Amino acid sequence: MGTSMKEAAEALKSVLSALKGRKAAVLGHMRPDGDCIGSQVALCRMLQAEGVDAVCVNRDRVPTNLEAYAEGVTFIRGADYREADRLAVAVDCADASRIGTELLTRFPAGILGNVDHHASNPSYGTYNAVVKDAAATCHVLAACAEILGLKVDAATAKALHLGILTDTGRFSYASVTPELLELTARLLRLGANPSEANFRVFEQETRGKLALTQRFLSSLRFHDGGRICSGEIRQADYAATGTTKEDKEGLVEFPRSVEGVEVAVLLEEGADGVRGSLRGRDSRLRLDLLAAKLNGGGHVLAAGFNMLGCSIDRDGDRIIDTVVRHVREHSAR
């Protein structure tokens, strides 16, 4: 049985109490997305409003199209972080490894607070505000802020709206409920701006991103009678199009949108191995459990994995075989 919003609020309250008179580092995951940046900014601002000296720390930089949301909050790259007296609070990290091994070593006391919504989260913090059926980590924070009466100004409302907007696919996923829409309406009254968010996040694509998309679409393959569709991105694709890993965001949704496809797979080959993104339509297929078989985790319908030391040429077929076997197994249930 998952933690309720009320229980999550109590856990967050305990985090706030433990941070009184201390300094905090709000940690996000590698390659931060909208929900990660939104929840980092929102929690950092909430902590500051409570008198806590708080900064955000990430292994990777804030994506260019999300930089406007970080204004007024200090973000420190993991390689530049030198402080030794801040207590760590992680947001939107399905497990502690998503923070990054090197950055984790900067916090030998461990993770004080763990705020998240991933189904695979093992509750690795001292206090865990993890609601596994929430639509986004920003959903958890927004609901907890209301329960606890925390200050949510316009900038904080915009950050919370950002995370909900991106993790619900612009309010199109099964995680969207009447209660979530009502909560979002309250964020709009506090200053969130849907048209501004939509433009910043979804309508600023570069020509390089378009070229990368073309390359990804040309790599698509269908498996298991068309129920699974996979595509790949290699380092050479980034080099040829002048893009970065940030530009792959959203590409996995293209194969997911094809008629008859139940599971979409994006394989990305990097210098240290193969990273994968999984998207599905049927919750019975449990993509979080599939990702766990590939050294990953995530949500029931959206998950990811990281196969260190692997390559697409040598291990791609083996990865897809794992996906096929899992889908067949869970389809038969």
Buried (B, 14 or more C-beta within 10 A) or exposed (E): EEBEBEBBBBBBBBBBEBBEEEBBBBBBBBBBBBBBBBBBBBBBBBBBBBEBBBBBBBBBBBBEBBEEBBEEBEBBEBEEBEEEEBBBBBBBBBBBBBBBEEBBEBBEEEBBBBBBBBBBBEBBBBBBBBBBBBBBBBBBBBBBBBBBEBEBEEBBBBBBBBBBBBBBBBBEBEBBEEEBEEBBEBBEEBBBBBEEBEEBBEEEEBEBBEBBBEBBEEBBEBBBEEBBBBBBBBEEBBEEBEBBBBBBBBBBBBBBEEEEBBBBBBBBBBEEBBBBBBBBBBEEBBBBBBBBEBBBBBBBBBBBBBBEEBEBEEBBEEBBEBBBEBBEEBEEE
